Amino acid sequence: MFSVINMIRVISPATSANLGPGFDVLAVALERPEDTMEFCEIDEGIEIEVKGYSVPASPEKNITGIVANKMLSDFKIDRGVRISLNKGIRPMSGLGSSAASSTGTVIGISELFGIPMNRNKLLEYSLIGEKATSGSFHADNISACLLGGLTIALSKPLKAFRFDVASSIGYVAVLPDIEVNTREARKILPKNITLSEYSSNLARACLLVRALEEGDFKKLNIAYEDNLITPMRSKLVPFYYKLKKEALGTGAEAFFISGSGPTTLSLFNREEVDARDLAEHLKSFYLNKGIDAEIYWGKIGEGVRVT
């Protein structure tokens, strides 16, 4: 018999996946933006209230409802749940919006009804929401959302590993006022690659992990480049290469598409670069092109948490 708590509040962070050469494997948790979710026990059924960015409130169409329904069924919970979702992460932004909702729901339901779950089970149920959104099982965003820091995700077997990121590394995320559908963005990816392309990206991905751990900006400046996915997905991000030039010329040490876009992520030395100045400069670039943009900055953050 599971123990029950009447109300649980969960904060679920945005995440940035791929990080250049680490497609479907590497991701980091961000300090902001974030989703806030409250879970309350009710007699039966699933009720969802949505604030913030617009997402469906119907349990059959909302990721939180889909995940909650699966968990209540699988663990034979004969009660219902009311979910209040304050959606602070814009859908189709490349900031792990679906991962935040899905992972936050798994944590909320397991805590509310006292369901014991190990890391693999948490990942497994969080993937349900990702599958509903993108049509594929990729655990990069949910790993970072769950564990925080820098994560490496394995699909087969399903595993996730966390690594700490040097405190000297900061980020600026720039989200232009357009949407990129993850499912559609995956359709344009290359179906075949050469061994030399594979080994080049693998080397950079390995170096990137070490650079982020050490705060080694010389390594970081080499490691972030990607010659497989970025050339295709850069077409979905307005003025991608011009924005990259602006970022690198204003203090960024690395620049890449966050997830499937359209958000871009700049990494920089917090001891030498003012985050607000970099963020405002990149926003001004878009405004001068007639495109509005949201900006976020901070350091690599922690994973989902119960408050």
C-alpha positions as CSV (number, residue, x, y, z in Angstrom):
1,M,0.0,0.0,0.0
2,F,1.5,3.4,-1.1
3,S,1.6,6.3,1.4
4,V,-0.2,9.4,0.2
5,I,0.5,13.1,0.6
6,N,-2.2,15.6,-0.2
7,M,-0.2,18.1,-2.3
8,I,3.2,18.2,-4.0
9,R,4.8,21.2,-5.7
10,V,7.5,20.5,-8.3
11,I,9.8,22.8,-10.2
12,S,11.1,21.4,-13.5
13,P,13.9,23.1,-15.4
14,A,14.5,23.9,-19.0
15,T,17.2,21.9,-20.7
16,S,19.5,22.2,-23.7
17,A,20.2,19.1,-25.6
18,N,22.8,18.0,-28.3
19,L,25.3,20.7,-27.4
20,G,26.7,20.7,-30.9
21,P,28.3,17.2,-31.5
22,G,26.4,15.3,-28.8
23,F,23.2,14.6,-30.8
24,D,20.6,12.7,-28.7
25,V,23.2,12.1,-26.0
26,L,24.5,15.2,-24.3
27,A,22.3,17.8,-22.5
28,V,22.5,20.4,-19.7
29,A,20.0,21.7,-17.2
30,L,19.4,25.5,-17.2
31,E,18.7,27.8,-14.3
32,R,15.8,29.4,-16.2
33,P,13.2,29.2,-17.6
34,E,11.2,26.5,-15.7
35,D,7.8,24.9,-15.3
36,T,6.1,24.9,-11.9
37,M,3.6,22.2,-11.2
38,E,1.3,21.4,-8.3
39,F,-0.3,17.9,-7.8
40,C,-3.3,17.4,-5.5
41,E,-5.1,14.2,-4.8
42,I,-8.8,14.0,-5.8
43,D,-11.3,11.2,-5.7
44,E,-11.0,10.2,-9.3
45,G,-9.9,11.2,-12.8
46,I,-7.3,13.7,-14.0
47,E,-7.9,17.4,-14.0
48,I,-5.5,19.9,-15.5
49,E,-5.3,23.7,-15.1
50,V,-2.9,25.5,-17.3
51,K,-1.3,28.9,-16.8
52,G,1.6,30.6,-18.7
53,Y,2.3,29.4,-22.2
54,S,-0.7,27.7,-23.9
55,V,-0.8,23.9,-24.0
56,P,-3.9,21.7,-24.2
57,A,-5.7,21.3,-20.9
58,S,-7.3,18.0,-21.9
59,P,-5.7,15.0,-20.1
60,E,-5.7,13.1,-23.4
61,K,-3.7,15.7,-25.2
62,N,-1.6,17.2,-22.4
63,I,1.8,15.5,-21.7
64,T,1.2,15.7,-18.0
65,G,-2.2,14.0,-18.4
66,I,-0.8,11.3,-20.6
67,V,2.0,10.5,-18.2
68,A,-0.2,10.7,-15.1
69,N,-2.8,8.4,-16.6
70,K,-0.1,5.8,-17.4
71,M,1.3,5.9,-13.9
72,L,-2.1,5.7,-12.1
73,S,-3.0,2.8,-14.3
74,D,0.3,0.9,-14.0
75,F,0.6,1.3,-10.2
76,K,-3.1,0.6,-9.7
77,I,-3.8,3.9,-7.9
78,D,-7.6,4.1,-7.2
79,R,-7.5,7.9,-6.7
80,G,-7.3,10.8,-9.1
81,V,-5.1,13.9,-9.4
82,R,-5.5,17.6,-10.1
83,I,-2.5,19.1,-11.8
84,S,-1.9,22.9,-11.9
85,L,0.7,23.6,-14.5
86,N,2.4,27.0,-14.8
87,K,4.1,26.6,-18.1
88,G,7.2,28.8,-18.1
89,I,9.0,27.0,-20.9
90,R,7.6,27.7,-24.3
91,P,6.6,24.7,-26.3
92,M,8.5,24.1,-29.6
93,S,11.4,26.2,-28.3
94,G,14.3,23.8,-28.2
95,L,14.4,24.2,-24.4
96,G,13.1,20.8,-23.4
97,S,9.5,22.0,-22.8
98,S,8.0,18.5,-23.1
99,A,10.8,16.9,-21.0
100,A,10.1,19.4,-18.2
101,S,6.3,18.6,-18.2
102,S,6.9,14.8,-18.5
103,T,9.7,14.5,-15.9
104,G,7.9,16.9,-13.5
105,T,4.8,14.8,-13.7
106,V,6.7,11.6,-13.0
107,I,8.3,13.1,-9.9
108,G,5.0,14.7,-8.8
109,I,2.9,11.6,-9.1
110,S,5.5,9.3,-7.5
111,E,5.9,11.7,-4.6
112,L,2.2,12.4,-4.2
113,F,1.2,8.7,-4.0
114,G,4.5,7.4,-2.5
115,I,5.4,5.3,-5.4
116,P,9.0,4.0,-5.1
117,M,10.9,4.5,-8.3
118,N,14.6,4.1,-9.1
119,R,16.4,6.2,-11.6
120,N,15.7,3.9,-14.5
121,K,12.0,3.8,-13.8
122,L,11.9,7.6,-13.5
123,L,13.6,7.8,-17.0
124,E,11.3,5.1,-18.4
125,Y,8.1,6.9,-17.4
126,S,9.5,10.4,-18.4
127,L,10.1,9.0,-21.9
128,I,6.4,8.5,-22.3
129,G,5.8,12.2,-22.7
130,E,8.8,12.7,-25.0
131,K,7.5,9.9,-27.3
132,A,4.1,11.6,-27.4
133,T,5.7,14.9,-28.5
134,S,8.6,13.9,-30.9
135,G,7.5,10.5,-32.0
136,S,10.9,9.0,-30.8
137,F,12.5,7.8,-27.6
138,H,15.5,10.0,-26.9
139,A,16.5,10.5,-23.3
140,D,18.8,13.5,-23.5
141,N,16.5,16.2,-22.3
142,I,14.8,14.2,-19.6
143,S,18.1,13.0,-18.3
144,A,19.3,16.6,-17.7
145,C,15.9,17.6,-16.4
146,L,15.9,14.7,-13.9
147,L,19.6,14.8,-12.8
148,G,20.7,18.4,-13.5
149,G,24.2,19.4,-14.6
150,L,25.6,17.8,-17.7
151,T,24.2,14.4,-18.6
152,I,25.1,11.6,-21.0
153,A,22.0,9.5,-22.0
154,L,22.1,6.0,-23.3
155,S,19.0,4.6,-25.1
156,K,19.9,0.9,-25.1
157,P,20.1,0.1,-22.3
158,L,18.3,3.1,-20.9
159,K,20.8,4.8,-18.6
160,A,21.7,8.4,-17.7
161,F,24.9,9.7,-16.1
162,R,25.5,13.1,-14.5
163,F,28.7,15.2,-14.6
164,D,29.3,18.5,-12.9
165,V,30.0,21.6,-15.0
166,A,32.6,24.2,-13.9
167,S,31.0,27.2,-12.1
168,S,32.9,29.5,-14.4
169,I,30.7,28.5,-17.4
170,G,27.6,30.6,-18.0
171,Y,25.0,30.5,-20.7
172,V,22.8,32.8,-22.7
173,A,19.8,31.3,-24.5
174,V,18.1,33.3,-27.2
175,L,14.7,32.2,-28.3
176,P,13.4,34.0,-31.5
177,D,9.6,34.4,-32.0
178,I,9.2,31.4,-34.2
179,E,8.4,27.7,-33.5
180,V,10.2,24.5,-34.6
181,N,8.3,21.3,-34.3
182,T,10.6,18.5,-32.9
183,R,9.0,15.8,-34.9
184,E,9.4,17.8,-38.2
185,A,13.0,18.8,-37.3
186,R,14.0,15.2,-37.0
187,K,12.8,14.4,-40.5
188,I,15.5,16.6,-42.1
189,L,18.4,14.8,-40.4
190,P,20.9,12.9,-42.5
191,K,20.0,9.2,-42.8
192,N,23.6,8.0,-43.5
193,I,27.0,9.4,-42.4
194,T,30.6,8.4,-43.2
195,L,33.0,6.9,-40.7
196,S,35.2,10.0,-40.8
197,E,32.1,12.2,-40.0
198,Y,31.2,9.9,-37.2
199,S,34.7,9.8,-35.7
200,S,35.1,13.6,-36.0
201,N,31.9,14.3,-34.0
202,L,32.7,11.6,-31.5
203,A,36.0,13.1,-30.8
204,R,34.5,16.6,-30.3
205,A,31.7,15.2,-28.1
206,C,34.3,13.5,-25.8
207,L,36.4,16.6,-25.6
208,L,33.3,18.7,-24.9
209,V,32.4,16.8,-21.8
210,R,36.0,17.3,-20.4
211,A,36.0,21.0,-21.4
212,L,32.7,21.6,-19.5
213,E,33.9,19.7,-16.4
214,E,37.2,21.5,-16.3
215,G,36.0,24.9,-17.4
216,D,38.7,24.8,-20.1
217,F,37.6,27.4,-22.7
218,K,40.3,26.6,-25.2
219,K,39.0,23.0,-25.4
220,L,35.5,24.2,-25.4
221,N,36.2,26.5,-28.4
222,I,37.3,23.5,-30.4
223,A,34.8,20.9,-29.1
224,Y,31.4,22.6,-29.8
225,E,31.5,22.4,-33.6
226,D,29.2,19.9,-35.3
227,N,29.3,19.0,-39.0
228,L,26.4,16.5,-39.0
229,I,23.2,17.9,-37.6
230,T,23.8,21.7,-37.4
231,P,24.2,22.2,-41.2
232,M,20.7,20.8,-41.6
233,R,18.9,22.4,-38.6
234,S,20.6,25.8,-39.0
235,K,18.1,26.3,-41.8
236,L,15.3,26.4,-39.2
237,V,17.0,29.1,-37.1
238,P,16.7,32.7,-38.5
239,F,20.1,34.1,-39.4
240,Y,21.9,31.3,-37.6
241,Y,25.4,31.8,-38.9
242,K,25.2,35.6,-38.6
243,L,24.0,35.3,-35.0
244,K,26.8,32.8,-34.3
245,K,29.3,35.4,-35.5
246,E,27.8,38.0,-33.3
247,A,27.9,35.7,-30.2
248,L,31.5,34.6,-30.7
249,G,32.5,38.2,-31.4
250,T,30.9,39.4,-28.1
251,G,32.6,36.9,-25.8
252,A,31.0,33.5,-26.3
253,E,33.3,30.6,-26.4
254,A,30.8,28.1,-27.9
255,F,27.6,28.5,-29.8
256,F,25.1,25.9,-31.0
257,I,21.4,25.2,-31.6
258,S,19.6,24.1,-28.4
259,G,17.8,20.9,-29.2
260,S,15.9,21.2,-32.5
261,G,15.8,25.0,-32.2
262,P,15.0,27.7,-32.7
263,T,16.7,28.6,-29.4
264,T,20.5,29.0,-29.6
265,L,22.8,28.6,-26.7
266,S,26.0,30.6,-26.1
267,L,28.5,29.4,-23.5
268,F,31.0,31.9,-22.0
269,N,33.4,32.6,-19.2
270,R,31.4,34.2,-16.3
271,E,34.6,35.7,-14.9
272,E,35.2,37.7,-18.1
273,V,31.9,38.3,-19.9
274,D,28.7,40.1,-18.6
275,A,25.8,37.8,-19.3
276,R,23.2,40.6,-19.6
277,D,25.4,42.5,-22.1
278,L,25.8,39.4,-24.2
279,A,22.1,38.5,-24.0
280,E,20.9,42.1,-24.8
281,H,23.3,42.3,-27.8
282,L,22.0,39.1,-29.3
283,K,18.4,40.1,-28.7
284,S,19.2,43.5,-30.4
285,F,20.5,41.5,-33.4
286,Y,17.2,39.9,-33.9
287,L,15.2,43.0,-33.2
288,N,17.2,44.8,-35.9
289,K,16.1,42.0,-38.3
290,G,12.4,42.5,-37.3
291,I,12.2,39.4,-35.1
292,D,11.3,39.6,-31.4
293,A,13.2,37.3,-29.0
294,E,13.2,36.1,-25.4
295,I,16.5,35.9,-23.6
296,Y,17.6,33.8,-20.6
297,W,21.0,33.6,-18.9
298,G,22.6,32.0,-15.9
299,K,24.7,29.0,-15.1
300,I,24.2,25.3,-15.5
301,G,21.4,24.3,-13.1
302,E,20.1,21.5,-11.0
303,G,17.4,19.0,-12.0
304,V,13.7,18.8,-11.1
305,R,13.0,19.4,-7.5
306,V,10.2,19.1,-5.0
307,T,9.5,22.3,-2.9
